[in-house]
Amino acid sequence: MPRMTLPRDLPAPLAALLASCGGHALAGDPASSPPLRFRAIWISDIHLGTPGCQAVALLEFLRRTESKYLYLVGDIIDGWQLKRRWYWHPSHNDVIQKILRKARKGTEVVYIPGNHDEGARHFLELAFGGITIRAEAIHRTADGRRLLVTHGDLFDGVIQCAKWLALVGDLLYTMVLKLNQHFNALRAKMGLPYWSLARFLKHKVKNAVSYIWAFEEAVAREARERGLDGVVCGHIHHPEMRTIDGILYCNDGDWVESLCALVEHEDGRLDILYWHDVMAATSAYQIPAEADSRVPAWATASGD
């Protein structure tokens, strides 16, 4: 297979990742392209069962990556939304089947429920289809670091003390996502890339920024009190990797707005992998527009 010439303006971690795969990974047919291989992958906040779930993009990610460990860090299925209004796109079935297939082929899959799929917490320590359900996990990286893996809702004061307020917030968030769909449909017609209104509001509203920082501090404090080296969580749809008072804090983002995952390389290095950046860099992501009307503009157009 001929090597692909990578763009020169790629971020250094992304360029190194693609180069390590021979420069041609992800180009062309997924069945004939070598997958991106990692030691561990963390994904969360998929929200299957909602119109905002970017299942087509996630399915492409799962098809084109392999790992020894796969952590599903909560809010995989959105029980809150399904109770209000039933929605289930065929691509959501495909995502579940792909994860089950990975488990059958030897990937160690651990499912850690969150607040939106809290019903799964009734089945802790049980295994279904090769997937083990746990309240939390401790992951040891290749370089020896011990990381707490938890969804994070237990450290959210709103969820724990005022669930009704969390439900109201969830309704408002859903409205923002619907508005975002119409807004990005207009941007696509103008030839502009996908843009997340919800993420913009999180960064601009002072109270939202304070909430994010308080959440990150609380989760990192828990890892420190347990004598661990770091923590991996989801919940707030805000991908991040930074050190807080000597503790490595990692948030693997979501598959509604950010479309990203946390990955561990074979040597223990950790990176946040933004899937649309990978696809744009390889100019390989071409999905028919009719496949899923909620796929953002970058998924049906060439990269910037």
Short mmCIF file of the C-alpha atoms (twelve columns), coordinates in Angstrom:
data_MODEL
# 
_entry.id   MODEL 
# 
loop_
_atom_site.group_PDB 
_atom_site.id 
_atom_site.type_symbol 
_atom_site.label_atom_id 
_atom_site.label_alt_id 
_atom_site.label_comp_id 
_atom_site.label_asym_id 
_atom_site.label_seq_id 
_atom_site.Cartn_x 
_atom_site.Cartn_y 
_atom_site.Cartn_z 
_atom_site.pdbx_PDB_model_num 
ATOM 1   C CA . MET A 1   0.000   0.000   0.000  1 
ATOM 2   C CA . PRO A 2   1.490   3.411   -0.904 1 
ATOM 3   C CA . ARG A 3   2.289   5.775   1.918  1 
ATOM 4   C CA . MET A 4   0.216   8.877   2.386  1 
ATOM 5   C CA . THR A 5   1.876   12.291  2.573  1 
ATOM 6   C CA . LEU A 6   0.695   13.815  5.840  1 
ATOM 7   C CA . PRO A 7   -0.128  17.540  6.060  1 
ATOM 8   C CA . ARG A 8   2.721   19.622  7.484  1 
ATOM 9   C CA . ASP A 9   0.555   21.652  9.864  1 
ATOM 10  C CA . LEU A 10  -0.649  18.710  11.967 1 
ATOM 11  C CA . PRO A 11  -0.344  18.943  15.773 1 
ATOM 12  C CA . ALA A 12  2.828   17.110  16.836 1 
ATOM 13  C CA . PRO A 13  1.066   14.277  18.790 1 
ATOM 14  C CA . LEU A 14  -1.305  13.570  15.897 1 
ATOM 15  C CA . ALA A 15  1.490   13.627  13.325 1 
ATOM 16  C CA . ALA A 16  3.562   11.224  15.434 1 
ATOM 17  C CA . LEU A 17  0.573   8.922   15.881 1 
ATOM 18  C CA . LEU A 18  -0.160  8.689   12.166 1 
ATOM 19  C CA . ALA A 19  3.522   8.332   11.303 1 
ATOM 20  C CA . SER A 20  3.807   5.423   13.731 1 
ATOM 21  C CA . CYS A 21  1.112   3.680   11.713 1 
ATOM 22  C CA . GLY A 22  3.129   3.945   8.543  1 
ATOM 23  C CA . GLY A 23  1.601   7.169   7.273  1 
ATOM 24  C CA . HIS A 24  -1.147  5.319   5.420  1 
ATOM 25  C CA . ALA A 25  -3.310  4.126   8.284  1 
ATOM 26  C CA . LEU A 26  -6.999  4.926   7.882  1 
ATOM 27  C CA . ALA A 27  -6.664  5.715   4.199  1 
ATOM 28  C CA . GLY A 28  -9.250  4.096   1.987  1 
ATOM 29  C CA . ASP A 29  -11.276 1.008   2.868  1 
ATOM 30  C CA . PRO A 30  -11.379 0.263   6.645  1 
ATOM 31  C CA . ALA A 31  -11.199 -3.468  5.906  1 
ATOM 32  C CA . SER A 32  -7.845  -3.126  4.135  1 
ATOM 33  C CA . SER A 33  -6.280  -0.359  6.260  1 
ATOM 34  C CA . PRO A 34  -4.135  -1.224  9.289  1 
ATOM 35  C CA . PRO A 35  -5.916  -0.143  12.494 1 
ATOM 36  C CA . LEU A 36  -4.563  2.285   15.041 1 
ATOM 37  C CA . ARG A 37  -3.308  0.092   17.890 1 
ATOM 38  C CA . PHE A 38  -3.284  1.157   21.533 1 
ATOM 39  C CA . ARG A 39  -2.762  -0.553  24.858 1 
ATOM 40  C CA . ALA A 40  -5.946  0.958   26.318 1 
ATOM 41  C CA . ILE A 41  -8.840  3.137   25.157 1 
ATOM 42  C CA . TRP A 42  -11.340 5.051   27.302 1 
ATOM 43  C CA . ILE A 43  -14.622 6.345   25.856 1 
ATOM 44  C CA . SER A 44  -17.647 7.744   27.664 1 
ATOM 45  C CA . ASP A 45  -20.804 9.808   27.304 1 
ATOM 46  C CA . ILE A 46  -21.913 8.204   24.065 1 
ATOM 47  C CA . HIS A 47  -25.617 8.715   24.893 1 
ATOM 48  C CA . LEU A 48  -27.021 5.991   22.685 1 
ATOM 49  C CA . GLY A 49  -30.772 6.504   22.463 1 
ATOM 50  C CA . THR A 50  -30.598 10.225  21.733 1 
ATOM 51  C CA . PRO A 51  -30.616 12.154  18.424 1 
ATOM 52  C CA . GLY A 52  -27.433 13.919  19.495 1 
ATOM 53  C CA . CYS A 53  -25.368 10.720  19.678 1 
ATOM 54  C CA . GLN A 54  -22.738 10.646  16.927 1 
ATOM 55  C CA . ALA A 55  -22.979 6.874   16.511 1 
ATOM 56  C CA . VAL A 56  -21.756 6.778   12.890 1 
ATOM 57  C CA . ALA A 57  -18.509 8.532   13.811 1 
ATOM 58  C CA . LEU A 58  -18.052 6.331   16.894 1 
ATOM 59  C CA . LEU A 59  -18.609 3.190   14.831 1 
ATOM 60  C CA . GLU A 60  -15.888 4.314   12.436 1 
ATOM 61  C CA . PHE A 61  -13.573 4.924   15.414 1 
ATOM 62  C CA . LEU A 62  -14.260 1.438   16.813 1 
ATOM 63  C CA . ARG A 63  -13.680 -0.167  13.419 1 
ATOM 64  C CA . ARG A 64  -10.356 1.570   12.907 1 
ATOM 65  C CA . THR A 65  -8.839  1.100   16.385 1 
ATOM 66  C CA . GLU A 66  -7.720  -1.893  18.428 1 
ATOM 67  C CA . SER A 67  -6.647  -2.179  22.057 1 
ATOM 68  C CA . LYS A 68  -5.955  -4.679  24.807 1 
ATOM 69  C CA . TYR A 69  -8.270  -2.827  27.192 1 
ATOM 70  C CA . LEU A 70  -11.447 -0.892  26.380 1 
ATOM 71  C CA . TYR A 71  -13.118 1.093   29.154 1 
ATOM 72  C CA . LEU A 72  -16.699 2.300   28.720 1 
ATOM 73  C CA . VAL A 73  -16.744 5.097   31.278 1 
ATOM 74  C CA . GLY A 74  -20.452 5.706   31.746 1 
ATOM 75  C CA . ASP A 75  -23.465 7.273   30.021 1 
ATOM 76  C CA . ILE A 76  -23.181 4.749   27.213 1 
ATOM 77  C CA . ILE A 77  -26.972 4.469   26.914 1 
ATOM 78  C CA . ASP A 78  -29.097 7.475   27.899 1 
ATOM 79  C CA . GLY A 79  -31.825 6.047   30.104 1 
ATOM 80  C CA . TRP A 80  -33.045 9.511   31.093 1 
ATOM 81  C CA . GLN A 81  -33.876 10.412  27.502 1 
ATOM 82  C CA . LEU A 82  -35.341 7.015   26.631 1 
ATOM 83  C CA . LYS A 83  -37.789 7.299   29.531 1 
ATOM 84  C CA . ARG A 84  -39.030 10.633  28.152 1 
ATOM 85  C CA . ARG A 85  -39.091 9.718   24.463 1 
ATOM 86  C CA . TRP A 86  -38.062 6.538   22.693 1 
ATOM 87  C CA . TYR A 87  -35.383 7.011   20.049 1 
ATOM 88  C CA . TRP A 88  -33.083 4.316   18.677 1 
ATOM 89  C CA . HIS A 89  -31.270 4.724   15.349 1 
ATOM 90  C CA . PRO A 90  -30.021 1.522   13.624 1 
ATOM 91  C CA . SER A 91  -26.460 2.817   13.975 1 
ATOM 92  C CA . HIS A 92  -26.854 2.578   17.766 1 
ATOM 93  C CA . ASN A 93  -27.336 -1.177  17.399 1 
ATOM 94  C CA . ASP A 94  -24.200 -1.293  15.254 1 
ATOM 95  C CA . VAL A 95  -22.142 0.373   18.004 1 
ATOM 96  C CA . ILE A 96  -23.274 -2.175  20.605 1 
ATOM 97  C CA . GLN A 97  -22.620 -5.083  18.254 1 
ATOM 98  C CA . LYS A 98  -19.134 -3.778  17.466 1 
ATOM 99  C CA . ILE A 99  -18.241 -3.516  21.165 1 
ATOM 100 C CA . LEU A 100 -19.539 -7.048  21.788 1 
ATOM 101 C CA . ARG A 101 -17.485 -8.277  18.834 1 
ATOM 102 C CA . LYS A 102 -14.336 -6.705  20.291 1 
ATOM 103 C CA . ALA A 103 -15.008 -8.492  23.595 1 
ATOM 104 C CA . ARG A 104 -15.441 -11.818 21.804 1 
ATOM 105 C CA . LYS A 105 -12.147 -11.325 19.972 1 
ATOM 106 C CA . GLY A 106 -10.186 -10.843 23.189 1 
ATOM 107 C CA . THR A 107 -10.382 -7.166  24.124 1 
ATOM 108 C CA . GLU A 108 -10.894 -6.789  27.877 1 
ATOM 109 C CA . VAL A 109 -13.997 -4.571  28.003 1 
ATOM 110 C CA . VAL A 110 -14.985 -2.946  31.304 1 
ATOM 111 C CA . TYR A 111 -18.262 -1.040  31.580 1 
ATOM 112 C CA . ILE A 112 -18.508 1.549   34.372 1 
ATOM 113 C CA . PRO A 113 -22.066 2.965   34.461 1 
ATOM 114 C CA . GLY A 114 -22.787 6.671   34.871 1 
ATOM 115 C CA . ASN A 115 -25.834 8.644   35.945 1 
ATOM 116 C CA . HIS A 116 -27.686 8.356   32.621 1 
ATOM 117 C CA . ASP A 117 -27.295 4.557   32.608 1 
ATOM 118 C CA . GLU A 118 -27.413 4.122   36.376 1 
ATOM 119 C CA . GLY A 119 -29.743 1.124   36.022 1 
ATOM 120 C CA . ALA A 120 -26.699 -0.952  35.053 1 
ATOM 121 C CA . ARG A 121 -25.354 -0.454  38.584 1 
ATOM 122 C CA . HIS A 122 -27.769 -3.177  39.702 1 
ATOM 123 C CA . PHE A 123 -25.542 -5.666  37.860 1 
ATOM 124 C CA . LEU A 124 -22.098 -4.782  39.219 1 
ATOM 125 C CA . GLU A 125 -19.403 -7.460  38.984 1 
ATOM 126 C CA . LEU A 126 -21.461 -9.431  36.463 1 
ATOM 127 C CA . ALA A 127 -20.325 -10.126 32.899 1 
ATOM 128 C CA . PHE A 128 -22.548 -9.989  29.833 1 
ATOM 129 C CA . GLY A 129 -21.194 -11.001 26.440 1 
ATOM 130 C CA . GLY A 130 -17.647 -10.740 27.740 1 
ATOM 131 C CA . ILE A 131 -18.200 -7.223  29.145 1 
ATOM 132 C CA . THR A 132 -17.647 -6.820  32.898 1 
ATOM 133 C CA . ILE A 133 -19.728 -4.204  34.756 1 
ATOM 134 C CA . ARG A 134 -17.953 -2.436  37.624 1 
ATOM 135 C CA . ALA A 135 -18.600 0.587   39.797 1 
ATOM 136 C CA . GLU A 136 -15.027 1.731   39.135 1 
ATOM 137 C CA . ALA A 137 -11.682 0.310   38.107 1 
ATOM 138 C CA . ILE A 138 -7.979  0.774   38.765 1 
ATOM 139 C CA . HIS A 139 -5.926  0.740   35.584 1 
ATOM 140 C CA . ARG A 140 -2.154  0.262   35.701 1 
ATOM 141 C CA . THR A 141 -0.385  1.829   32.744 1 
ATOM 142 C CA . ALA A 142 2.572   0.232   30.984 1 
ATOM 143 C CA . ASP A 143 4.907   2.600   32.849 1 
ATOM 144 C CA . GLY A 144 3.465   1.623   36.242 1 
ATOM 145 C CA . ARG A 145 1.060   4.459   37.043 1 
ATOM 146 C CA . ARG A 146 -2.201  3.545   38.771 1 
ATOM 147 C CA . LEU A 147 -5.295  5.389   37.535 1 
ATOM 148 C CA . LEU A 148 -8.757  5.481   39.084 1 
ATOM 149 C CA . VAL A 149 -11.402 5.008   36.380 1 
ATOM 150 C CA . THR A 150 -14.837 6.379   37.302 1 
ATOM 151 C CA . HIS A 151 -17.644 8.104   35.440 1 
ATOM 152 C CA . GLY A 152 -17.546 11.059  37.826 1 
ATOM 153 C CA . ASP A 153 -21.202 11.687  38.677 1 
ATOM 154 C CA . LEU A 154 -20.568 10.705  42.306 1 
ATOM 155 C CA . PHE A 155 -18.420 13.849  42.599 1 
ATOM 156 C CA . ASP A 156 -21.096 16.110  41.084 1 
ATOM 157 C CA . GLY A 157 -22.956 17.966  43.819 1 
ATOM 158 C CA . VAL A 158 -25.914 18.695  41.532 1 
ATOM 159 C CA . ILE A 159 -26.420 15.006  40.726 1 
ATOM 160 C CA . GLN A 160 -26.060 13.919  44.355 1 
ATOM 161 C CA . CYS A 161 -28.008 16.681  46.098 1 
ATOM 162 C CA . ALA A 162 -30.522 18.015  43.558 1 
ATOM 163 C CA . LYS A 163 -31.259 15.421  40.902 1 
ATOM 164 C CA . TRP A 164 -34.325 17.382  39.771 1 
ATOM 165 C CA . LEU A 165 -32.011 20.247  38.845 1 
ATOM 166 C CA . ALA A 166 -29.814 17.841  36.895 1 
ATOM 167 C CA . LEU A 167 -32.887 16.655  34.967 1 
ATOM 168 C CA . VAL A 168 -33.817 20.248  34.137 1 
ATOM 169 C CA . GLY A 169 -30.254 20.865  33.010 1 
ATOM 170 C CA . ASP A 170 -30.415 17.766  30.841 1 
ATOM 171 C CA . LEU A 171 -33.559 19.098  29.116 1 
ATOM 172 C CA . LEU A 172 -31.895 22.444  28.460 1 
ATOM 173 C CA . TYR A 173 -28.779 20.718  27.173 1 
ATOM 174 C CA . THR A 174 -30.904 18.668  24.758 1 
ATOM 175 C CA . MET A 175 -32.486 21.895  23.475 1 
ATOM 176 C CA . VAL A 176 -29.040 23.395  22.892 1 
ATOM 177 C CA . LEU A 177 -27.979 20.285  20.953 1 
ATOM 178 C CA . LYS A 178 -31.085 20.502  18.734 1 
ATOM 179 C CA . LEU A 179 -30.374 24.168  18.069 1 
ATOM 180 C CA . ASN A 180 -26.784 23.215  17.324 1 
ATOM 181 C CA . GLN A 181 -27.942 20.709  14.675 1 
ATOM 182 C CA . HIS A 182 -29.904 23.353  12.756 1 
ATOM 183 C CA . PHE A 183 -27.091 25.872  13.145 1 
ATOM 184 C CA . ASN A 184 -24.503 23.436  11.777 1 
ATOM 185 C CA . ALA A 185 -26.767 22.421  8.894  1 
ATOM 186 C CA . LEU A 186 -26.668 26.084  7.855  1 
ATOM 187 C CA . ARG A 187 -22.885 26.214  8.344  1 
ATOM 188 C CA . ALA A 188 -22.496 23.112  6.179  1 
ATOM 189 C CA . LYS A 189 -24.420 24.800  3.342  1 
ATOM 190 C CA . MET A 190 -21.992 27.722  3.645  1 
ATOM 191 C CA . GLY A 191 -19.007 25.343  3.466  1 
ATOM 192 C CA . LEU A 192 -18.033 25.939  7.114  1 
ATOM 193 C CA . PRO A 193 -16.803 23.197  9.510  1 
ATOM 194 C CA . TYR A 194 -18.695 21.770  12.478 1 
ATOM 195 C CA . TRP A 195 -18.875 24.055  15.541 1 
ATOM 196 C CA . SER A 196 -20.206 23.140  18.991 1 
ATOM 197 C CA . LEU A 197 -22.543 25.695  20.538 1 
ATOM 198 C CA . ALA A 198 -22.709 23.754  23.805 1 
ATOM 199 C CA . ARG A 199 -18.927 23.721  24.155 1 
ATOM 200 C CA . PHE A 200 -18.775 27.447  23.369 1 
ATOM 201 C CA . LEU A 201 -21.310 28.206  26.103 1 
ATOM 202 C CA . LYS A 202 -19.405 26.074  28.627 1 
ATOM 203 C CA . HIS A 203 -16.254 28.097  28.040 1 
ATOM 204 C CA . LYS A 204 -17.982 31.488  28.075 1 
ATOM 205 C CA . VAL A 205 -20.388 31.181  31.010 1 
ATOM 206 C CA . LYS A 206 -18.519 31.911  34.244 1 
ATOM 207 C CA . ASN A 207 -20.612 29.542  36.378 1 
ATOM 208 C CA . ALA A 208 -20.028 26.676  33.923 1 
ATOM 209 C CA . VAL A 209 -16.274 27.239  34.034 1 
ATOM 210 C CA . SER A 210 -16.345 27.286  37.850 1 
ATOM 211 C CA . TYR A 211 -18.385 24.063  37.873 1 
ATOM 212 C CA . ILE A 212 -15.874 22.312  35.629 1 
ATOM 213 C CA . TRP A 213 -12.923 23.366  37.766 1 
ATOM 214 C CA . ALA A 214 -14.674 22.310  40.991 1 
ATOM 215 C CA . PHE A 215 -15.498 18.917  39.481 1 
ATOM 216 C CA . GLU A 216 -11.932 18.347  38.303 1 
ATOM 217 C CA . GLU A 217 -10.529 19.289  41.717 1 
ATOM 218 C CA . ALA A 218 -12.943 16.923  43.515 1 
ATOM 219 C CA . VAL A 219 -12.137 13.938  41.285 1 
ATOM 220 C CA . ALA A 220 -8.384  14.533  41.541 1 
ATOM 221 C CA . ARG A 221 -8.659  14.837  45.324 1 
ATOM 222 C CA . GLU A 222 -10.281 11.391  45.505 1 
ATOM 223 C CA . ALA A 223 -7.404  9.820   43.567 1 
ATOM 224 C CA . ARG A 224 -4.856  11.562  45.789 1 
ATOM 225 C CA . GLU A 225 -6.557  10.377  48.991 1 
ATOM 226 C CA . ARG A 226 -6.416  6.802   47.699 1 
ATOM 227 C CA . GLY A 227 -2.702  7.060   46.994 1 
ATOM 228 C CA . LEU A 228 -3.165  6.742   43.224 1 
ATOM 229 C CA . ASP A 229 -1.289  8.521   40.459 1 
ATOM 230 C CA . GLY A 230 -4.230  9.804   38.479 1 
ATOM 231 C CA . VAL A 231 -7.865  9.538   37.469 1 
ATOM 232 C CA . VAL A 232 -9.807  8.990   34.250 1 
ATOM 233 C CA . CYS A 233 -13.431 10.131  34.106 1 
ATOM 234 C CA . GLY A 234 -16.121 11.516  31.829 1 
ATOM 235 C CA . HIS A 235 -19.495 13.027  32.818 1 
ATOM 236 C CA . ILE A 236 -18.965 16.732  32.041 1 
ATOM 237 C CA . HIS A 237 -18.321 16.446  28.260 1 
ATOM 238 C CA . HIS A 238 -15.108 18.415  28.631 1 
ATOM 239 C CA . PRO A 239 -11.989 16.576  27.378 1 
ATOM 240 C CA . GLU A 240 -8.944  17.505  29.410 1 
ATOM 241 C CA . MET A 241 -5.597  16.176  30.542 1 
ATOM 242 C CA . ARG A 242 -3.662  18.121  33.163 1 
ATOM 243 C CA . THR A 243 -1.910  17.748  36.499 1 
ATOM 244 C CA . ILE A 244 -3.775  18.890  39.625 1 
ATOM 245 C CA . ASP A 245 -1.626  19.009  42.773 1 
ATOM 246 C CA . GLY A 246 0.543   16.163  41.533 1 
ATOM 247 C CA . ILE A 247 -2.380  14.032  40.292 1 
ATOM 248 C CA . LEU A 248 -2.906  13.369  36.587 1 
ATOM 249 C CA . TYR A 249 -6.485  14.303  35.715 1 
ATOM 250 C CA . CYS A 250 -7.853  12.888  32.437 1 
ATOM 251 C CA . ASN A 251 -11.332 13.410  31.042 1 
ATOM 252 C CA . ASP A 252 -12.017 11.352  27.924 1 
ATOM 253 C CA . GLY A 253 -14.675 13.743  26.572 1 
ATOM 254 C CA . ASP A 254 -17.799 12.527  24.803 1 
ATOM 255 C CA . TRP A 255 -19.346 11.365  21.527 1 
ATOM 256 C CA . VAL A 256 -21.987 14.072  21.311 1 
ATOM 257 C CA . GLU A 257 -19.872 17.217  20.929 1 
ATOM 258 C CA . SER A 258 -16.147 16.506  21.235 1 
ATOM 259 C CA . LEU A 259 -15.957 13.087  19.517 1 
ATOM 260 C CA . CYS A 260 -12.805 12.015  21.316 1 
ATOM 261 C CA . ALA A 261 -11.240 9.275   23.410 1 
ATOM 262 C CA . LEU A 262 -8.370  8.899   25.840 1 
ATOM 263 C CA . VAL A 263 -5.761  6.425   24.590 1 
ATOM 264 C CA . GLU A 264 -2.722  4.762   26.142 1 
ATOM 265 C CA . HIS A 265 0.216   3.898   23.892 1 
ATOM 266 C CA . GLU A 266 2.241   0.727   24.380 1 
ATOM 267 C CA . ASP A 267 4.877   2.636   26.375 1 
ATOM 268 C CA . GLY A 268 2.311   4.096   28.794 1 
ATOM 269 C CA . ARG A 269 1.973   7.548   27.238 1 
ATOM 270 C CA . LEU A 270 -1.543  9.004   27.326 1 
ATOM 271 C CA . ASP A 271 -3.183  11.205  24.704 1 
ATOM 272 C CA . ILE A 272 -6.626  12.600  23.985 1 
ATOM 273 C CA . LEU A 273 -7.483  11.523  20.448 1 
ATOM 274 C CA . TYR A 274 -9.906  13.840  18.637 1 
ATOM 275 C CA . TRP A 275 -11.374 11.591  15.981 1 
ATOM 276 C CA . HIS A 276 -12.446 14.318  13.550 1 
ATOM 277 C CA . ASP A 277 -8.848  15.618  13.546 1 
ATOM 278 C CA . VAL A 278 -7.580  12.168  12.591 1 
ATOM 279 C CA . MET A 279 -10.144 11.829  9.829  1 
ATOM 280 C CA . ALA A 280 -9.492  15.325  8.514  1 
ATOM 281 C CA . ALA A 281 -5.745  14.698  8.508  1 
ATOM 282 C CA . THR A 282 -6.093  11.543  6.440  1 
ATOM 283 C CA . SER A 283 -8.893  12.932  4.233  1 
ATOM 284 C CA . ALA A 284 -10.442 9.494   4.517  1 
ATOM 285 C CA . TYR A 285 -13.780 10.057  6.203  1 
ATOM 286 C CA . GLN A 286 -16.546 9.990   3.591  1 
ATOM 287 C CA . ILE A 287 -20.024 9.113   4.890  1 
ATOM 288 C CA . PRO A 288 -23.127 9.466   2.666  1 
ATOM 289 C CA . ALA A 289 -25.225 12.347  3.946  1 
ATOM 290 C CA . GLU A 290 -28.305 10.103  4.145  1 
ATOM 291 C CA . ALA A 291 -26.536 7.642   6.462  1 
ATOM 292 C CA . ASP A 292 -27.225 9.809   9.493  1 
ATOM 293 C CA . SER A 293 -28.646 13.316  9.344  1 
ATOM 294 C CA . ARG A 294 -26.988 14.199  12.652 1 
ATOM 295 C CA . VAL A 295 -23.417 13.615  11.538 1 
ATOM 296 C CA . PRO A 296 -21.587 16.974  11.743 1 
ATOM 297 C CA . ALA A 297 -20.345 18.766  8.657  1 
ATOM 298 C CA . TRP A 298 -16.781 17.471  8.907  1 
ATOM 299 C CA . ALA A 299 -18.013 13.892  8.488  1 
ATOM 300 C CA . THR A 300 -19.334 14.502  4.972  1 
ATOM 301 C CA . ALA A 301 -16.748 16.975  3.743  1 
ATOM 302 C CA . SER A 302 -12.995 16.957  3.302  1 
ATOM 303 C CA . GLY A 303 -10.840 18.283  6.099  1 
ATOM 304 C CA . ASP A 304 -9.729  21.890  6.418  1 
# 
